[in-house]
Each structure stands twice: as C-alpha cells, then as structure tokens.
Amino acid sequence: MTRIRRKHSPEFKLKAVMEILKGEKTATQLAGELRVHPIVLSDWKKHFLEVGVQIFEKPRKTSKTGEGGREKAELFEQIGRLKMENEWLKKNWSH
C-alpha cells in the first residue's frame, strides 16, 4: 500500500512549530494530533530556529544598490565607448 505524500501550508507548519515551542505537549503527542511524523516536526522546528532570525534583520540596501551599481557601470562603459566612436568619426569625417 502506497502512501500519498501530503503537502502542508507554511501557516500549518508555523502553528505546529509554535505548539512545540510552547512545551505544553510533547512532539509525539502533537505529531499524533496533527497526523505528521515526529521527525517531520523536529525538522520544521530546526528550520524555523535557523531561519527565524532573518525575520528581525533589517533589509539590506546593498543588494539593490549592488545590482543598480552594476547596471550603472555598464551604462557608463557604453557611454565611454560611444564618446570615443563619436570623436573618431569627427576626426575621420573631414578627411
């Protein structure tokens, strides 16, 4: 008999992790109520504790400016090339 793999929403996972962190029930009891394996709950908890710190970090502006800075540098490079071509054409046009 094959088991169908269920997908749980992020909201469901968060509620489950919050229940584990409350400590009112053991992971095994909660897993039985939610009909998920206790190892799955511990994985969700571990992931939450690793990634949860990012919630309180301030967004960094360097990623946006880094991308914009790269684009700006490319544009300045293109402007420089066009200026050189323009000057070359001006010099060679009169001949």
KEFI-986740 format. One record per atom (N, C-alpha, C, O): x, y, z. Coordinates in pm, whole numbers, plus 50000, padded with zeros to 5 digits. Each point is the difference from the previous one (the first is absolute). Layout:
<pts>
XYZ ...
</pts>
This chain:
<pts>
500844988250000 499165011850000 500895012550000 500875001650086 498915006849820 500795012149987 499355011450076 498775001550003 502095006650057 499495011750070 500145012149909 501005001649930 498015006850072 500055012349923 500665010650086 499645001950116 501325004849827 500725010450072 499145012550010 499525005249899 500294999550222 499185011950020 500895012350006 501124999650050 498365011249897 500705012850007 499285008650103 498775001150000 502025005150086 499435008550104 500335014549969 501085003249951 497975005450080 500205014349975 500995005750100 500204994350108 500425016849857 500915006550094 499305004050130 500614999750107 498115003949884 499255003850120 499844988050093 500145001350122 499584987049821 499864987850078 501314996650070 500014996550118 501095004749808 501314996950057 500345009650113 500534995950104 499175017049876 500295009950104 499204997250126 500545000750110 498184996149874 499184996950117 500534987850074 500024999850123 500424990149802 500544987950061 501285003250077 500194995250112 500685012749829 501255003650066 499735008350125 500664998250102 498375010849890 499675008250118 499474991250113 500305002450117 498934987449849 499504990850103 501144992350064 500004997850121 500974998149799 501154992850055 500785009150093 500424995950108 499775016549850 500785009450080 499305003850131 500665003450098 498024996049902 499275002850125 500364989850107 500095003450118 500114984349841 500394989650094 498874993850079 500254992450093 498515010649872 498864994350072 499814985349966 499514992250083 500885004049796 499864986149955 501344995349947 500825007949955 499394979150052 501234994649942 499864999649848 498905000849946 502244997949989 499984999449853 499224987849952 499325000649897 500764988550177 499294987949961 498495002050011 499254995949912 500315010350197 498565002750017 499505009249890 498964997449939 501785013150036 499595009649898 500014993649861 499125002749919 501874988950056 500074993249870 498784991149980 499474999149890 500104994350216 498814991649991 498755008149971 499164995949920 500725015750143 498845008649977 499995005749859 498955000949936 502235003050016 500095006449868 500164989949887 499965003649882 500224983750153 500174989249905 501225002149910 499944998349878 501175005550186 501295000949932 501024992350084 499774997650118 501324998749823 501034992450071 500785009550093 500245011449963 500144983950156 500775008650092 501315005249941 500455011050034 500174981349878 501245004549937 499735012049909 500825009149990 498034990849944 499625011349915 499845012550085 500445010849962 498934987650154 499845011550090 501355005250046 500215012150005 500714978950028 501325004750045 500755006949886 500745009550024 499074985849852 500615006849885 499455014049983 500755009549975 497934991950038 499385013249989 500515009250109 500275011849975 499854983150146 500475008050113 501445004449977 500335011650021 500514979149934 501405003149973 500115010849892 500795009450013 498444989049882 500025009949891 499535013750050 500595010349965 498374989850115 499485012550055 501055007050085 500185012149991 500514980350092 501005006050087 501205005149922 500645009750041 499684984049847 501115004749916 499625012449921 500795009449992 498034990749950 499595010649909 499235011250071 499915011149949 499554985950167 499175009650072 500715012850034 499355010450017 501964989349995 500785011850034 499875010649892 500055012050029 499784983849847 499925009349888 498775008950007 499965010649937 499054985450138 498785008050011 500315013650062 499415010149961 501524990050135 500285012350073 501175008049945 500325010650053 500324984449843 501095007449939 499465011249913 498954998649936 501785012350062 499605011249914 500364996549857 501064994149975 498085009549931 500344997249860 501225007949957 500145011850032 500734981649898 501235006549955 499755006749866 499404994349909 501095017850081 499815007549876 501134997249902 499925004149884 501124989050160 501154997649913 499634990949884 500565001349891 498524989550130 499654990949891 499345007649885 500284997349883 498865012250151 499365007949894 500995009549936 500045001249878 500775005650204 500955009549944 501114992849928 500565005449904 499794982650140 501044992349931 499564996749860 500795000949905 497984995250081 499474996749868 499885012749916 500355000049882 499175010750179 499875012849929 501365005849967 500185006249895 500794991750195 501365004849976 500644993149882 500725006249922 499024980850066 500544992349888 499415005149869 500715001649901 497995000950101 499335005049880 500535014049964 500205003249883 500025004950220 500535013549979 501394999349938 500305007649908 500544983350142 501354998749947 499964995949853 500785005049919 498324986050047 499874995849860 499595011849912 500495001649889 498595006550161 499555011749923 501125010149980 500165005549891 500634997050217 501115009349987 501044994749901 500605007749924 499624979250077 500934993949905 499515001949857 500795002949909 497914995350071 499435001849867 500105014649957 500295002949884 499475006350208 500125014349967 501435003249958 500235007349904 500744987250169 501415002349966 500324995049861 500675006949923 498874981050045 500244994449867 499375008849892 500635002749897 498145001850125 499315008449901 500705013449981 500085005249889 500455000550221 500745012549988 501254998249916 500315008349915 500394980750109 501224997349921 499674998249853 500715005149913 498224987550058 499594998049861 499625013349935 500345002649885 498955005750191 499585013149950 501205008849967 500045006549896 500954993650194 501205007949975 500774994749879 500505007949920 499604979150068 500704993949887 499315003649868 500655003249901 497984996350101 499255003749880 500195014749965 500125003349882 499925005550216 500225014249975 501365002449934 500115007849906 500924985350145 501355001749945 500094994749858 500615006349913 498794982250062 500144993649869 498985004649897 500144996849882 498865010450158 498985004849907 500555010649907 499705000149880 501095008850173 500525011149920 501014995249896 500235007249903 500374981450111 500984995249902 499354993749888 500684995349909 
</pts>
